[in-house]
Amino acid sequence: MSEHVREFTLGSFNLFNLALPQRQYYPKRSYSEESYQKKLQWIGEQLDFMKADIVGFQEVFHHYALKDALQKSNYLQGAYQVVCAERRTTPSVGLASRFPIIGYEEIEDYPLQLDIEGLEIPLHTFKRPVLKAKVQVNPDLVLTVFVVHMKSKRPDIQEGEDPKDPIHRSLGKARSLIRRTAEALAIRKLLVDELRNDADPVVLLGDINDTGQAVTSEIVTGEQPLRFFPRDVKRKLWDILLYQVRDIQARKSMYASYYTHIHNGHHEVLDHIMVSQEMVFDNPKGIGGISYAKVLNDHLVDETLGEEKIPEWKSDHGQIIAKVELHKQKKGDE
């Protein structure tokens, strides 16, 4: 791409069990060749609607399946791509970029241990490792991109428990919440380490499996400083915050259709793009800002209203995109 990039688009895409055909990805679940080809075609079409230059993916079971899907997209054909290591029963996250990916790492271990007095939580690793990558947008701009997929709200039912028993289901939901909280805290530590005194802007792309106002989401982003805090204290806190593009868009327009998932009749935003202060127009020292955000969710179905269901070759999540406009260089800097 041109060295003189003036804008680019970020995207997040939960692929919903992208796996090679005739390969079991969950017990008794696999794609026929026909379903696989339909899924690849649909993903390629969605990517061409998105026209995102940097896309974080969730639920990738096989590297070659993502490679096949990208070949179906005119916009992302030939894109740089990386995927976390394959696991037998758990999907991974991945990244595709039209800009060079100049480095990446897969983070499996928590950078700190969640330790609550009187409560032992034996969690030390991400169930789905985090992908951290460096993307060279132009000669003067490198982005640090995190791709994440946090634990869902689905009850974590243990052996010997009845999934239909209300108490066992409540226990399962509590386990899932504890894991998601631990992952949020671990991701926050990774982000703060990267954000603090770092010149590279930071982007997080992923399925947080919670709404933007949930406690786990706020752990990831950090909290805005209270208005009565001294200016120097605020400045230090602003330096380590992330901003949700949904909130930036909401300040500009009424956006009632902004949801990425429908479960049991509830329209929710579980997928997020978050950016550091360098990509917020309110920051006078930033590189630019978010000018536009949108969700592609026309394919989602509220199954409580009828018999219609989402085909297995589509995703049960909407795709989210956000356009970043960079400030024009001054004549003397070009």
C-alpha positions as CSV (number, residue, x, y, z in Angstrom):
1,M,0.0,0.0,0.0
2,S,1.0,3.6,-0.4
3,E,3.5,5.1,2.0
4,H,1.3,8.2,2.2
5,V,-1.7,6.5,4.0
6,R,-4.3,9.1,5.1
7,E,-6.9,6.7,6.5
8,F,-7.3,3.0,7.2
9,T,-10.1,0.8,8.6
10,L,-10.0,-1.6,11.5
11,G,-12.2,-4.7,11.8
12,S,-13.2,-7.5,14.2
13,F,-14.7,-10.7,12.9
14,N,-15.9,-13.7,15.0
15,L,-15.9,-16.4,12.3
16,F,-18.0,-18.9,14.3
17,N,-16.0,-22.2,14.1
18,L,-13.9,-21.8,11.0
19,A,-12.5,-25.3,10.4
20,L,-11.4,-27.4,7.5
21,P,-14.0,-29.8,6.0
22,Q,-14.3,-33.4,7.3
23,R,-12.4,-32.4,10.4
24,Q,-14.2,-32.7,13.8
25,Y,-13.8,-29.3,15.6
26,Y,-16.2,-30.1,18.5
27,P,-17.6,-33.6,19.4
28,K,-19.9,-34.8,16.5
29,R,-19.5,-31.5,14.7
30,S,-17.7,-31.0,11.3
31,Y,-18.4,-29.4,8.0
32,S,-19.2,-31.1,4.7
33,E,-17.3,-29.9,1.7
34,E,-20.4,-28.1,0.5
35,S,-20.9,-26.2,3.8
36,Y,-17.2,-25.4,4.0
37,Q,-17.3,-23.8,0.5
38,K,-20.4,-21.8,1.4
39,K,-18.7,-20.6,4.6
40,L,-15.6,-19.5,2.7
41,Q,-17.7,-17.6,0.1
42,W,-19.8,-15.9,2.8
43,I,-16.7,-14.8,4.8
44,G,-15.1,-13.5,1.6
45,E,-18.2,-11.4,0.8
46,Q,-18.4,-10.0,4.3
47,L,-14.7,-9.0,4.2
48,D,-15.4,-7.2,0.9
49,F,-18.3,-5.4,2.5
50,M,-16.1,-4.4,5.5
51,K,-13.1,-3.3,3.4
52,A,-11.0,-3.3,6.6
53,D,-7.3,-3.0,6.2
54,I,-6.5,-4.7,9.6
55,V,-8.9,-7.4,10.8
56,G,-8.8,-9.4,14.0
57,F,-10.4,-12.8,13.8
58,Q,-11.8,-15.1,16.5
59,E,-12.7,-18.8,16.3
60,V,-10.1,-20.1,13.9
61,F,-9.6,-23.8,14.3
62,H,-7.3,-24.3,11.3
63,H,-4.7,-21.9,9.8
64,Y,-5.4,-23.2,6.3
65,A,-9.1,-22.5,6.6
66,L,-8.4,-18.8,7.3
67,K,-6.0,-18.8,4.3
68,D,-8.8,-20.3,2.1
69,A,-11.3,-17.7,3.4
70,L,-9.0,-14.7,2.7
71,Q,-8.5,-16.0,-0.9
72,K,-12.3,-15.5,-1.4
73,S,-12.0,-11.8,-0.5
74,N,-10.9,-9.4,-3.3
75,Y,-10.0,-6.8,-0.7
76,L,-7.8,-9.0,1.5
77,Q,-6.2,-11.3,-1.1
78,G,-2.5,-11.4,-0.5
79,A,-2.8,-9.8,2.9
80,Y,-0.3,-10.5,5.6
81,Q,-1.7,-13.0,8.2
82,V,-0.8,-14.7,11.5
83,V,-2.8,-17.1,13.6
84,C,-2.1,-18.4,17.1
85,A,-1.1,-22.1,17.3
86,E,-3.9,-24.6,16.6
87,R,-5.4,-26.4,19.5
88,R,-7.4,-29.6,19.3
89,T,-10.6,-28.5,21.0
90,T,-10.3,-24.7,21.3
91,P,-10.3,-22.2,18.5
92,S,-7.6,-19.5,18.1
93,V,-7.4,-15.9,17.2
94,G,-5.7,-14.5,14.1
95,L,-4.9,-11.3,12.3
96,A,-4.9,-10.2,8.6
97,S,-3.5,-6.9,7.4
98,R,-2.9,-5.1,4.1
99,F,0.1,-3.5,5.9
100,P,3.2,-5.4,6.9
101,I,3.1,-7.3,10.2
102,I,6.6,-6.7,11.4
103,G,6.5,-8.8,14.5
104,Y,4.1,-10.8,16.7
105,E,3.8,-13.0,19.7
106,E,1.3,-15.4,21.2
107,I,0.6,-14.8,24.9
108,E,-0.6,-17.8,26.8
109,D,0.4,-17.1,30.4
110,Y,-1.2,-14.4,32.5
111,P,1.3,-11.6,33.3
112,L,0.0,-11.6,36.9
113,Q,-2.0,-13.9,39.1
114,L,-5.5,-13.0,40.2
115,D,-5.3,-13.3,44.0
116,I,-8.3,-12.4,46.1
117,E,-8.1,-12.8,49.9
118,G,-10.0,-15.9,51.0
119,L,-10.7,-17.1,47.5
120,E,-8.3,-19.4,45.6
121,I,-8.5,-19.0,41.9
122,P,-6.2,-21.5,40.1
123,L,-6.2,-19.7,36.8
124,H,-2.8,-19.0,35.2
125,T,-3.3,-19.1,31.4
126,F,-5.7,-17.8,28.8
127,K,-8.0,-20.4,27.5
128,R,-7.6,-18.8,24.1
129,P,-4.2,-17.1,23.9
130,V,-3.9,-13.4,23.1
131,L,-2.2,-12.4,19.9
132,K,0.0,-9.2,20.0
133,A,1.3,-7.9,16.7
134,K,3.2,-4.9,15.4
135,V,1.7,-3.5,12.1
136,Q,3.7,-0.9,10.0
137,V,0.9,1.3,8.6
138,N,3.4,3.8,7.1
139,P,7.1,4.7,7.6
140,D,6.2,6.9,10.6
141,L,3.3,4.8,12.1
142,V,3.5,1.4,13.8
143,L,0.4,0.1,15.6
144,T,0.5,-2.4,18.4
145,V,-2.5,-4.6,17.8
146,F,-4.0,-7.1,20.4
147,V,-6.5,-9.7,19.2
148,V,-8.5,-11.3,22.0
149,H,-11.4,-13.7,22.6
150,M,-12.5,-13.8,26.2
151,K,-14.5,-16.5,28.0
152,S,-18.2,-16.6,27.1
153,K,-21.2,-16.4,29.4
154,R,-22.0,-20.0,28.6
155,P,-22.1,-22.0,31.9
156,D,-19.0,-24.0,32.6
157,I,-20.7,-27.3,33.7
158,Q,-18.4,-29.7,35.4
159,E,-18.4,-33.5,35.3
160,G,-21.2,-34.9,37.4
161,E,-23.3,-31.8,37.2
162,D,-26.7,-31.6,35.5
163,P,-26.8,-28.8,32.8
164,K,-30.6,-28.6,33.3
165,D,-30.3,-28.1,37.1
166,P,-30.7,-24.4,38.0
167,I,-28.1,-24.4,40.7
168,H,-25.6,-26.3,38.6
169,R,-26.2,-23.8,35.8
170,S,-25.7,-20.9,38.2
171,L,-22.5,-22.4,39.4
172,G,-21.4,-22.8,35.8
173,K,-22.1,-19.2,35.0
174,A,-20.2,-18.1,38.1
175,R,-17.2,-20.1,36.9
176,S,-17.4,-18.5,33.5
177,L,-17.6,-15.1,35.0
178,I,-14.6,-15.7,37.2
179,R,-12.5,-16.9,34.3
180,R,-13.6,-13.9,32.2
181,T,-12.7,-11.5,35.0
182,A,-9.3,-13.1,35.4
183,E,-8.7,-12.8,31.6
184,A,-9.8,-9.2,31.7
185,L,-7.4,-8.4,34.5
186,A,-4.6,-10.2,32.6
187,I,-5.3,-8.3,29.4
188,R,-5.4,-5.0,31.3
189,K,-1.9,-5.7,32.6
190,L,-0.7,-6.4,29.1
191,L,-2.3,-3.2,27.8
192,V,-1.0,-1.0,30.6
193,D,2.6,-2.3,30.1
194,E,2.3,-1.4,26.4
195,L,0.5,1.9,26.8
196,R,2.6,3.4,29.6
197,N,5.2,5.7,28.0
198,D,5.0,4.0,24.7
199,A,5.0,6.0,21.5
200,D,3.1,3.4,19.4
201,P,-0.7,3.7,19.4
202,V,-2.5,0.6,20.6
203,V,-5.6,-1.2,19.2
204,L,-7.6,-4.0,20.7
205,L,-9.8,-6.1,18.4
206,G,-11.9,-8.9,19.7
207,D,-14.9,-10.7,21.2
208,I,-15.0,-9.6,24.8
209,N,-18.2,-11.6,25.4
210,D,-19.6,-8.7,27.5
211,T,-21.2,-5.4,26.9
212,G,-19.2,-2.2,26.9
213,Q,-20.5,-1.2,30.4
214,A,-19.8,-4.5,32.0
215,V,-17.3,-4.6,34.8
216,T,-15.0,-7.0,32.8
217,S,-15.0,-4.6,29.8
218,E,-14.2,-1.6,32.1
219,I,-11.3,-3.6,33.6
220,V,-9.9,-4.0,30.0
221,T,-10.3,-0.3,29.0
222,G,-9.6,1.3,32.3
223,E,-11.8,4.0,33.9
224,Q,-11.9,7.7,33.0
225,P,-10.4,9.8,35.8
226,L,-12.9,11.7,38.0
227,R,-13.4,15.3,37.1
228,F,-12.0,16.7,40.3
229,F,-8.6,14.8,39.9
230,P,-5.6,17.1,39.4
231,R,-4.6,17.6,35.7
232,D,-1.3,15.9,36.1
233,V,-3.1,12.8,37.6
234,K,-5.6,12.8,34.7
235,R,-2.9,13.0,32.1
236,K,-1.2,9.8,33.5
237,L,-4.5,8.0,33.5
238,W,-5.5,9.1,30.0
239,D,-2.2,7.6,28.8
240,I,-3.2,4.1,29.8
241,L,-6.9,4.1,28.8
242,L,-8.6,2.5,25.8
243,Y,-11.6,4.1,24.1
244,Q,-14.4,2.0,22.6
245,V,-15.3,3.1,19.0
246,R,-19.0,2.5,19.8
247,D,-18.9,5.3,22.3
248,I,-17.1,7.6,19.9
249,Q,-19.7,6.9,17.3
250,A,-22.5,7.3,19.8
251,R,-21.4,10.9,20.4
252,K,-21.9,11.7,16.8
253,S,-25.2,10.1,16.0
254,M,-28.1,8.0,17.2
255,Y,-27.1,4.4,16.4
256,A,-29.9,2.2,17.5
257,S,-28.9,-0.8,15.4
258,Y,-25.4,-1.2,17.0
259,Y,-25.4,-4.8,18.2
260,T,-23.2,-7.7,17.3
261,H,-25.0,-10.7,18.8
262,I,-28.5,-11.9,19.6
263,H,-29.0,-14.4,22.4
264,N,-32.4,-15.4,23.8
265,G,-34.0,-12.2,22.4
266,H,-31.3,-9.9,23.8
267,H,-29.4,-7.7,21.3
268,E,-25.9,-7.2,22.7
269,V,-22.6,-5.7,21.8
270,L,-20.0,-8.4,22.5
271,D,-17.5,-7.6,19.9
272,H,-15.4,-4.5,20.3
273,I,-12.7,-2.3,18.8
274,M,-10.8,-0.2,21.3
275,V,-8.1,2.4,20.6
276,S,-5.6,4.3,22.7
277,Q,-5.8,8.1,23.1
278,E,-3.6,8.7,20.0
279,M,-6.6,7.8,17.8
280,V,-9.1,10.1,19.5
281,F,-9.7,13.4,17.8
282,D,-10.2,15.1,21.3
283,N,-6.5,14.5,21.9
284,P,-4.6,17.5,20.4
285,K,-1.4,15.5,20.2
286,G,-3.0,12.5,18.6
287,I,-2.3,11.1,15.1
288,G,-5.9,11.4,14.1
289,G,-9.2,9.8,15.2
290,I,-12.2,7.5,14.6
291,S,-14.4,9.1,11.9
292,Y,-16.8,6.2,11.4
293,A,-17.9,3.0,13.0
294,K,-20.4,0.4,11.8
295,V,-21.6,-3.1,12.5
296,L,-22.6,-5.6,9.7
297,N,-25.5,-7.5,11.4
298,D,-28.2,-7.9,8.8
299,H,-27.6,-11.7,8.8
300,L,-28.3,-12.1,12.5
301,V,-31.6,-13.7,13.5
302,D,-33.7,-13.4,16.7
303,E,-34.6,-17.1,17.1
304,T,-37.2,-16.3,19.8
305,L,-39.5,-14.7,17.1
306,G,-39.9,-17.6,14.8
307,E,-38.4,-20.8,13.3
308,E,-35.6,-19.1,11.3
309,K,-32.1,-20.0,12.3
310,I,-28.6,-18.9,11.2
311,P,-27.0,-21.4,8.8
312,E,-23.9,-23.0,10.2
313,W,-21.8,-21.4,7.4
314,K,-22.6,-17.9,8.6
315,S,-21.4,-16.3,11.8
316,D,-23.6,-15.8,14.8
317,H,-21.8,-12.5,15.4
318,G,-21.9,-9.2,13.5
319,Q,-18.7,-7.7,12.1
320,I,-17.5,-4.4,13.5
321,I,-15.5,-1.8,11.5
322,A,-14.0,1.6,12.4
323,K,-12.3,4.0,10.1
324,V,-9.2,5.9,11.4
325,E,-8.5,9.3,9.7
326,L,-4.9,10.5,10.2
327,H,-4.0,14.2,10.5
328,K,-2.6,15.7,7.4
329,Q,1.2,16.3,7.6
330,K,2.4,19.9,7.7
331,K,4.2,20.9,4.5
332,G,7.5,21.0,6.2
333,D,7.1,17.5,7.5
334,E,6.2,15.8,4.2
